[in-house]
Every structure is written in C-alpha cells, then in structure tokens.
Amino acid sequence: MEDTYTNDALVQFLYHEMSAVEAIEMAHAIEADEYLLSEFRSMQRAKSHLARVLFQPSSVSVNNILRYSAGTALEAGSHS
C-alpha cells in the first residue's frame, strides 16, 4: 500500500500536479531517500520516452458526443 501511495505521489510530483507545499516535501523526501531518488529518476527516464503527441478528436466524434449529450439532457428534463 505504501509503495502505491509513494508511486502515485512521485507521478504527481513528476507532472507538477501537487501543491507547492507537497512538492517541497516530496523534493526533500527524494533528496533524503536513495530508493525514492532511484524511482523518481526511473520515472523521469520513462517520461522522456513517451511520445509527445497531441491528440485531437475528429469533428465527427465531437459532434456525436455533443448530440448524445444534448439528447440525454432533454431526456433528463422531460422526467422532471
């Protein structure tokens, strides 16, 4: 359980998805713990190998989602 929590926190730190206070605490923890440092460096390497692709759905997909959303909103309104 502890490893999962720690790995989640390391990922959040890697992607800058934690508060400033949490980030400072994590930085200190990484500096003080060789295992955390090793795990963090491993995650940094893995992140650097990820494709830098921006995905954009087709306009057909967006329109289908909007149409479905509008239909379910109308259904919800008629049940009130």
Biopython code that builds the backbone (N, CA, C, O; Angstrom):
import numpy as np
from Bio.PDB.StructureBuilder import StructureBuilder

atoms = [
    (1, "MET", "N", (0.829, -1.191, 0.000)),
    (1, "MET", "CA", (0.000, 0.000, 0.000)),
    (1, "MET", "C", (0.870, 1.250, 0.000)),
    (1, "MET", "O", (0.603, 2.205, -0.729)),
    (2, "GLU", "N", (1.896, 1.235, 0.811)),
    (2, "GLU", "CA", (2.801, 2.373, 0.903)),
    (2, "GLU", "C", (3.472, 2.650, -0.445)),
    (2, "GLU", "O", (3.595, 3.807, -0.848)),
    (3, "ASP", "N", (3.910, 1.587, -1.149)),
    (3, "ASP", "CA", (4.571, 1.761, -2.441)),
    (3, "ASP", "C", (3.638, 2.400, -3.460)),
    (3, "ASP", "O", (4.059, 3.261, -4.233)),
    (4, "THR", "N", (2.368, 1.981, -3.466)),
    (4, "THR", "CA", (1.405, 2.562, -4.406)),
    (4, "THR", "C", (1.220, 4.038, -4.122)),
    (4, "THR", "O", (1.223, 4.858, -5.040)),
    (5, "TYR", "N", (1.059, 4.379, -2.857)),
    (5, "TYR", "CA", (0.909, 5.784, -2.481)),
    (5, "TYR", "C", (2.139, 6.575, -2.900)),
    (5, "TYR", "O", (2.030, 7.660, -3.471)),
    (6, "THR", "N", (3.303, 6.024, -2.612)),
    (6, "THR", "CA", (4.550, 6.716, -2.947)),
    (6, "THR", "C", (4.693, 6.873, -4.452)),
    (6, "THR", "O", (5.071, 7.945, -4.926)),
    (7, "ASN", "N", (4.397, 5.825, -5.210)),
    (7, "ASN", "CA", (4.491, 5.927, -6.666)),
    (7, "ASN", "C", (3.507, 6.948, -7.211)),
    (7, "ASN", "O", (3.847, 7.712, -8.115)),
    (8, "ASP", "N", (2.286, 6.974, -6.671)),
    (8, "ASP", "CA", (1.308, 7.980, -7.102)),
    (8, "ASP", "C", (1.827, 9.385, -6.816)),
    (8, "ASP", "O", (1.704, 10.279, -7.653)),
    (9, "ALA", "N", (2.400, 9.575, -5.645)),
    (9, "ALA", "CA", (2.932, 10.890, -5.276)),
    (9, "ALA", "C", (4.106, 11.273, -6.176)),
    (9, "ALA", "O", (4.243, 12.433, -6.565)),
    (10, "LEU", "N", (4.952, 10.295, -6.506)),
    (10, "LEU", "CA", (6.079, 10.587, -7.401)),
    (10, "LEU", "C", (5.587, 10.997, -8.789)),
    (10, "LEU", "O", (6.144, 11.908, -9.402)),
    (11, "VAL", "N", (4.560, 10.335, -9.279)),
    (11, "VAL", "CA", (3.998, 10.702, -10.586)),
    (11, "VAL", "C", (3.413, 12.108, -10.519)),
    (11, "VAL", "O", (3.612, 12.905, -11.436)),
    (12, "GLN", "N", (2.699, 12.416, -9.450)),
    (12, "GLN", "CA", (2.149, 13.767, -9.301)),
    (12, "GLN", "C", (3.266, 14.798, -9.259)),
    (12, "GLN", "O", (3.150, 15.868, -9.856)),
    (13, "PHE", "N", (4.341, 14.482, -8.560)),
    (13, "PHE", "CA", (5.485, 15.390, -8.485)),
    (13, "PHE", "C", (6.116, 15.552, -9.865)),
    (13, "PHE", "O", (6.448, 16.665, -10.274)),
    (14, "LEU", "N", (6.278, 14.453, -10.574)),
    (14, "LEU", "CA", (6.881, 14.467, -11.908)),
    (14, "LEU", "C", (6.099, 15.362, -12.863)),
    (14, "LEU", "O", (6.691, 16.074, -13.674)),
    (15, "TYR", "N", (4.775, 15.328, -12.768)),
    (15, "TYR", "CA", (3.921, 16.104, -13.674)),
    (15, "TYR", "C", (3.456, 17.428, -13.067)),
    (15, "TYR", "O", (2.568, 18.085, -13.610)),
    (16, "HIS", "N", (4.056, 17.817, -11.945)),
    (16, "HIS", "CA", (3.730, 19.104, -11.288)),
    (16, "HIS", "C", (2.244, 19.197, -10.967)),
    (16, "HIS", "O", (1.609, 20.220, -11.225)),
    (17, "GLU", "N", (1.692, 18.118, -10.400)),
    (17, "GLU", "CA", (0.273, 18.062, -10.083)),
    (17, "GLU", "C", (0.030, 17.979, -8.581)),
    (17, "GLU", "O", (-0.878, 17.279, -8.133)),
    (18, "MET", "N", (0.840, 18.691, -7.807)),
    (18, "MET", "CA", (0.621, 18.741, -6.370)),
    (18, "MET", "C", (0.858, 20.169, -5.903)),
    (18, "MET", "O", (1.463, 20.981, -6.603)),
    (19, "SER", "N", (0.374, 20.449, -4.720)),
    (19, "SER", "CA", (0.520, 21.803, -4.187)),
    (19, "SER", "C", (2.001, 22.111, -3.960)),
    (19, "SER", "O", (2.840, 21.211, -3.931)),
    (20, "ALA", "N", (2.296, 23.377, -3.804)),
    (20, "ALA", "CA", (3.681, 23.808, -3.589)),
    (20, "ALA", "C", (4.248, 23.188, -2.312)),
    (20, "ALA", "O", (5.403, 22.762, -2.285)),
    (21, "VAL", "N", (3.449, 23.140, -1.274)),
    (21, "VAL", "CA", (3.908, 22.558, -0.008)),
    (21, "VAL", "C", (4.205, 21.067, -0.186)),
    (21, "VAL", "O", (5.234, 20.576, 0.278)),
    (22, "GLU", "N", (3.305, 20.356, -0.856)),
    (22, "GLU", "CA", (3.528, 18.923, -1.109)),
    (22, "GLU", "C", (4.764, 18.712, -1.974)),
    (22, "GLU", "O", (5.530, 17.776, -1.744)),
    (23, "ALA", "N", (4.963, 19.572, -2.966)),
    (23, "ALA", "CA", (6.121, 19.445, -3.850)),
    (23, "ALA", "C", (7.430, 19.654, -3.083)),
    (23, "ALA", "O", (8.413, 18.951, -3.319)),
    (24, "ILE", "N", (7.437, 20.611, -2.177)),
    (24, "ILE", "CA", (8.636, 20.857, -1.356)),
    (24, "ILE", "C", (8.910, 19.649, -0.469)),
    (24, "ILE", "O", (10.053, 19.209, -0.346)),
    (25, "GLU", "N", (7.866, 19.117, 0.145)),
    (25, "GLU", "CA", (8.023, 17.934, 0.993)),
    (25, "GLU", "C", (8.527, 16.742, 0.181)),
    (25, "GLU", "O", (9.393, 15.996, 0.639)),
    (26, "MET", "N", (7.983, 16.563, -1.023)),
    (26, "MET", "CA", (8.409, 15.451, -1.872)),
    (26, "MET", "C", (9.858, 15.632, -2.311)),
    (26, "MET", "O", (10.620, 14.666, -2.329)),
    (27, "ALA", "N", (10.244, 16.841, -2.661)),
    (27, "ALA", "CA", (11.630, 17.107, -3.064)),
    (27, "ALA", "C", (12.590, 16.758, -1.926)),
    (27, "ALA", "O", (13.641, 16.161, -2.158)),
    (28, "HIS", "N", (12.230, 17.130, -0.706)),
    (28, "HIS", "CA", (13.072, 16.790, 0.448)),
    (28, "HIS", "C", (13.127, 15.279, 0.662)),
    (28, "HIS", "O", (14.184, 14.725, 0.964)),
    (29, "ALA", "N", (11.988, 14.623, 0.504)),
    (29, "ALA", "CA", (11.943, 13.163, 0.675)),
    (29, "ALA", "C", (12.810, 12.473, -0.370)),
    (29, "ALA", "O", (13.524, 11.521, -0.057)),
    (30, "ILE", "N", (12.753, 12.948, -1.603)),
    (30, "ILE", "CA", (13.560, 12.362, -2.682)),
    (30, "ILE", "C", (15.044, 12.556, -2.411)),
    (30, "ILE", "O", (15.848, 11.651, -2.640)),
    (31, "GLU", "N", (15.405, 13.736, -1.924)),
    (31, "GLU", "CA", (16.810, 14.005, -1.613)),
    (31, "GLU", "C", (17.316, 13.130, -0.471)),
    (31, "GLU", "O", (18.491, 12.763, -0.445)),
    (32, "ALA", "N", (16.440, 12.794, 0.472)),
    (32, "ALA", "CA", (16.848, 12.063, 1.669)),
    (32, "ALA", "C", (16.796, 10.547, 1.509)),
    (32, "ALA", "O", (17.336, 9.821, 2.343)),
    (33, "ASP", "N", (16.155, 10.062, 0.451)),
    (33, "ASP", "CA", (15.928, 8.619, 0.326)),
    (33, "ASP", "C", (16.431, 8.124, -1.029)),
    (33, "ASP", "O", (15.895, 8.502, -2.071)),
    (34, "GLU", "N", (17.451, 7.287, -1.009)),
    (34, "GLU", "CA", (18.043, 6.768, -2.250)),
    (34, "GLU", "C", (17.035, 5.987, -3.088)),
    (34, "GLU", "O", (17.053, 6.062, -4.316)),
    (35, "TYR", "N", (16.148, 5.232, -2.417)),
    (35, "TYR", "CA", (15.140, 4.459, -3.140)),
    (35, "TYR", "C", (14.195, 5.393, -3.886)),
    (35, "TYR", "O", (13.912, 5.177, -5.065)),
    (36, "LEU", "N", (13.707, 6.430, -3.210)),
    (36, "LEU", "CA", (12.816, 7.391, -3.870)),
    (36, "LEU", "C", (13.527, 8.086, -5.020)),
    (36, "LEU", "O", (12.942, 8.292, -6.084)),
    (37, "LEU", "N", (14.773, 8.442, -4.810)),
    (37, "LEU", "CA", (15.552, 9.094, -5.871)),
    (37, "LEU", "C", (15.682, 8.172, -7.079)),
    (37, "LEU", "O", (15.525, 8.608, -8.219)),
    (38, "SER", "N", (15.965, 6.911, -6.828)),
    (38, "SER", "CA", (16.088, 5.938, -7.910)),
    (38, "SER", "C", (14.763, 5.776, -8.656)),
    (38, "SER", "O", (14.738, 5.754, -9.887)),
    (39, "GLU", "N", (13.673, 5.665, -7.915)),
    (39, "GLU", "CA", (12.352, 5.534, -8.527)),
    (39, "GLU", "C", (12.002, 6.773, -9.345)),
    (39, "GLU", "O", (11.486, 6.665, -10.458)),
    (40, "PHE", "N", (12.286, 7.951, -8.789)),
    (40, "PHE", "CA", (11.976, 9.202, -9.486)),
    (40, "PHE", "C", (12.784, 9.317, -10.773)),
    (40, "PHE", "O", (12.244, 9.704, -11.810)),
    (41, "ARG", "N", (14.046, 8.989, -10.719)),
    (41, "ARG", "CA", (14.882, 9.043, -11.929)),
    (41, "ARG", "C", (14.388, 8.059, -12.983)),
    (41, "ARG", "O", (14.406, 8.356, -14.177)),
    (42, "SER", "N", (13.950, 6.895, -12.538)),
    (42, "SER", "CA", (13.401, 5.900, -13.454)),
    (42, "SER", "C", (12.144, 6.448, -14.134)),
    (42, "SER", "O", (11.956, 6.280, -15.339)),
    (43, "MET", "N", (11.298, 7.095, -13.357)),
    (43, "MET", "CA", (10.078, 7.694, -13.914)),
    (43, "MET", "C", (10.410, 8.824, -14.887)),
    (43, "MET", "O", (9.750, 8.972, -15.916)),
    (44, "GLN", "N", (11.422, 9.616, -14.566)),
    (44, "GLN", "CA", (11.838, 10.685, -15.473)),
    (44, "GLN", "C", (12.298, 10.105, -16.814)),
    (44, "GLN", "O", (11.949, 10.624, -17.874)),
    (45, "ARG", "N", (13.081, 9.029, -16.758)),
    (45, "ARG", "CA", (13.548, 8.387, -18.000)),
    (45, "ARG", "C", (12.360, 7.853, -18.799)),
    (45, "ARG", "O", (12.286, 8.037, -20.014)),
    (46, "ALA", "N", (11.440, 7.197, -18.112)),
    (46, "ALA", "CA", (10.265, 6.647, -18.802)),
    (46, "ALA", "C", (9.456, 7.769, -19.440)),
    (46, "ALA", "O", (9.005, 7.636, -20.577)),
    (47, "LYS", "N", (9.270, 8.870, -18.721)),
    (47, "LYS", "CA", (8.510, 10.003, -19.261)),
    (47, "LYS", "C", (9.190, 10.572, -20.499)),
    (47, "LYS", "O", (8.518, 10.970, -21.450)),
    (48, "SER", "N", (10.502, 10.612, -20.492)),
    (48, "SER", "CA", (11.227, 11.186, -21.637)),
    (48, "SER", "C", (11.056, 10.347, -22.898)),
    (48, "SER", "O", (11.259, 10.843, -24.006)),
    (49, "HIS", "N", (10.679, 9.061, -22.734)),
    (49, "HIS", "CA", (10.487, 8.182, -23.885)),
    (49, "HIS", "C", (9.056, 8.204, -24.407)),
    (49, "HIS", "O", (8.775, 7.659, -25.475)),
    (50, "LEU", "N", (8.162, 8.824, -23.667)),
    (50, "LEU", "CA", (6.778, 8.895, -24.130)),
    (50, "LEU", "C", (6.676, 9.808, -25.341)),
    (50, "LEU", "O", (7.356, 10.830, -25.424)),
    (51, "ALA", "N", (5.839, 9.435, -26.252)),
    (51, "ALA", "CA", (5.638, 10.253, -27.455)),
    (51, "ALA", "C", (5.046, 11.607, -27.072)),
    (51, "ALA", "O", (4.184, 11.700, -26.199)),
    (52, "ARG", "N", (5.503, 12.602, -27.709)),
    (52, "ARG", "CA", (4.981, 13.949, -27.462)),
    (52, "ARG", "C", (3.938, 14.254, -28.532)),
    (52, "ARG", "O", (4.153, 15.056, -29.441)),
    (53, "VAL", "N", (2.816, 13.591, -28.386)),
    (53, "VAL", "CA", (1.750, 13.692, -29.378)),
    (53, "VAL", "C", (0.562, 14.403, -28.752)),
    (53, "VAL", "O", (0.186, 14.127, -27.613)),
    (54, "LEU", "N", (-0.008, 15.295, -29.488)),
    (54, "LEU", "CA", (-1.243, 15.934, -29.068)),
    (54, "LEU", "C", (-2.377, 15.272, -29.823)),
    (54, "LEU", "O", (-2.409, 15.277, -31.054)),
    (55, "PHE", "N", (-3.298, 14.708, -29.080)),
    (55, "PHE", "CA", (-4.421, 14.033, -29.704)),
    (55, "PHE", "C", (-5.579, 14.989, -29.842)),
    (55, "PHE", "O", (-5.881, 15.751, -28.924)),
    (56, "GLN", "N", (-6.219, 14.950, -30.976)),
    (56, "GLN", "CA", (-7.361, 15.805, -31.219)),
    (56, "GLN", "C", (-8.437, 14.946, -31.877)),
    (56, "GLN", "O", (-8.214, 14.377, -32.946)),
    (57, "PRO", "N", (-9.605, 14.851, -31.239)),
    (57, "PRO", "CA", (-10.656, 14.027, -31.828)),
    (57, "PRO", "C", (-11.169, 14.639, -33.124)),
    (57, "PRO", "O", (-11.085, 15.849, -33.337)),
    (58, "SER", "N", (-11.694, 13.789, -33.973)),
    (58, "SER", "CA", (-12.262, 14.293, -35.234)),
    (58, "SER", "C", (-13.525, 15.093, -34.927)),
    (58, "SER", "O", (-14.144, 14.906, -33.879)),
    (59, "SER", "N", (-13.897, 15.964, -35.823)),
    (59, "SER", "CA", (-15.103, 16.766, -35.622)),
    (59, "SER", "C", (-16.349, 15.874, -35.611)),
    (59, "SER", "O", (-17.341, 16.206, -34.961)),
    (60, "VAL", "N", (-16.302, 14.759, -36.318)),
    (60, "VAL", "CA", (-17.424, 13.814, -36.299)),
    (60, "VAL", "C", (-17.607, 13.275, -34.874)),
    (60, "VAL", "O", (-18.729, 13.209, -34.374)),
    (61, "SER", "N", (-16.504, 12.892, -34.227)),
    (61, "SER", "CA", (-16.582, 12.374, -32.860)),
    (61, "SER", "C", (-17.112, 13.429, -31.898)),
    (61, "SER", "O", (-17.972, 13.143, -31.065)),
    (62, "VAL", "N", (-16.604, 14.630, -32.012)),
    (62, "VAL", "CA", (-17.065, 15.722, -31.140)),
    (62, "VAL", "C", (-18.552, 15.963, -31.346)),
    (62, "VAL", "O", (-19.297, 16.105, -30.376)),
    (63, "ASN", "N", (-18.991, 16.012, -32.592)),
    (63, "ASN", "CA", (-20.412, 16.237, -32.874)),
    (63, "ASN", "C", (-21.279, 15.097, -32.340)),
    (63, "ASN", "O", (-22.372, 15.346, -31.832)),
    (64, "ASN", "N", (-20.812, 13.854, -32.447)),
    (64, "ASN", "CA", (-21.555, 12.725, -31.894)),
    (64, "ASN", "C", (-21.706, 12.851, -30.385)),
    (64, "ASN", "O", (-22.785, 12.605, -29.844)),
    (65, "ILE", "N", (-20.648, 13.227, -29.713)),
    (65, "ILE", "CA", (-20.702, 13.403, -28.260)),
    (65, "ILE", "C", (-21.647, 14.534, -27.889)),
    (65, "ILE", "O", (-22.450, 14.393, -26.967)),
    (66, "LEU", "N", (-21.561, 15.641, -28.588)),
    (66, "LEU", "CA", (-22.445, 16.778, -28.295)),
    (66, "LEU", "C", (-23.908, 16.421, -28.552)),
    (66, "LEU", "O", (-24.791, 16.797, -27.781)),
    (67, "ARG", "N", (-24.151, 15.704, -29.623)),
    (67, "ARG", "CA", (-25.515, 15.289, -29.952)),
    (67, "ARG", "C", (-26.065, 14.345, -28.872)),
    (67, "ARG", "O", (-27.211, 14.480, -28.444)),
    (68, "TYR", "N", (-25.235, 13.391, -28.443)),
    (68, "TYR", "CA", (-25.641, 12.462, -27.393)),
    (68, "TYR", "C", (-25.910, 13.218, -26.098)),
    (68, "TYR", "O", (-26.908, 12.961, -25.424)),
    (69, "SER", "N", (-25.038, 14.135, -25.750)),
    (69, "SER", "CA", (-25.190, 14.919, -24.527)),
    (69, "SER", "C", (-26.470, 15.740, -24.556)),
    (69, "SER", "O", (-27.202, 15.793, -23.568)),
    (70, "ALA", "N", (-26.734, 16.369, -25.669)),
    (70, "ALA", "CA", (-27.964, 17.161, -25.796)),
    (70, "ALA", "C", (-29.185, 16.266, -25.661)),
    (70, "ALA", "O", (-30.169, 16.658, -25.034)),
    (71, "GLY", "N", (-29.139, 15.064, -26.242)),
    (71, "GLY", "CA", (-30.269, 14.131, -26.155)),
    (71, "GLY", "C", (-30.521, 13.668, -24.734)),
    (71, "GLY", "O", (-31.671, 13.584, -24.302)),
    (72, "THR", "N", (-29.454, 13.366, -24.001)),
    (72, "THR", "CA", (-29.641, 12.907, -22.620)),
    (72, "THR", "C", (-30.087, 14.054, -21.725)),
    (72, "THR", "O", (-30.811, 13.831, -20.755)),
    (73, "ALA", "N", (-29.670, 15.273, -22.033)),
    (73, "ALA", "CA", (-30.116, 16.431, -21.251)),
    (73, "ALA", "C", (-31.605, 16.654, -21.453)),
    (73, "ALA", "O", (-32.314, 16.998, -20.507)),
    (74, "LEU", "N", (-32.088, 16.464, -22.675)),
    (74, "LEU", "CA", (-33.524, 16.619, -22.966)),
    (74, "LEU", "C", (-34.318, 15.524, -22.255)),
    (74, "LEU", "O", (-35.386, 15.793, -21.706)),
    (75, "GLU", "N", (-33.802, 14.283, -22.260)),
    (75, "GLU", "CA", (-34.476, 13.194, -21.580)),
    (75, "GLU", "C", (-34.572, 13.450, -20.081)),
    (75, "GLU", "O", (-35.608, 13.194, -19.467)),
    (76, "ALA", "N", (-33.506, 13.948, -19.505)),
    (76, "ALA", "CA", (-33.490, 14.220, -18.057)),
    (76, "ALA", "C", (-34.477, 15.328, -17.721)),
    (76, "ALA", "O", (-35.136, 15.286, -16.682)),
    (77, "GLY", "N", (-34.579, 16.311, -18.594)),
    (77, "GLY", "CA", (-35.517, 17.417, -18.373)),
    (77, "GLY", "C", (-36.970, 16.985, -18.489)),
    (77, "GLY", "O", (-37.832, 17.558, -17.823)),
    (78, "SER", "N", (-37.264, 15.996, -19.312)),
    (78, "SER", "CA", (-38.644, 15.554, -19.514)),
    (78, "SER", "C", (-39.121, 14.658, -18.359)),
    (78, "SER", "O", (-40.323, 14.462, -18.185)),
    (79, "HIS", "N", (-38.189, 14.120, -17.580)),
    (79, "HIS", "CA", (-38.548, 13.260, -16.450)),
    (79, "HIS", "C", (-38.781, 14.068, -15.186)),
    (79, "HIS", "O", (-39.162, 13.499, -14.163)),
    (80, "SER", "N", (-38.569, 15.348, -15.223)),
    (80, "SER", "CA", (-38.713, 16.177, -14.008)),
    (80, "SER", "C", (-40.151, 16.520, -13.728)),
    (80, "SER", "O", (-40.442, 17.207, -12.749)),
]
sb = StructureBuilder()
sb.init_structure("model")
sb.init_model(0)
sb.init_chain("A")
sb.init_seg("    ")
for serial, (resi, resn, name, xyz) in enumerate(atoms, 1):
    if name == "N":
        sb.init_residue(resn, " ", resi, " ")
    sb.init_atom(name, np.array(xyz, "f"), 0.0, 1.0, " ", f" {name:<3s}", serial, name[0])
structure = sb.get_structure()
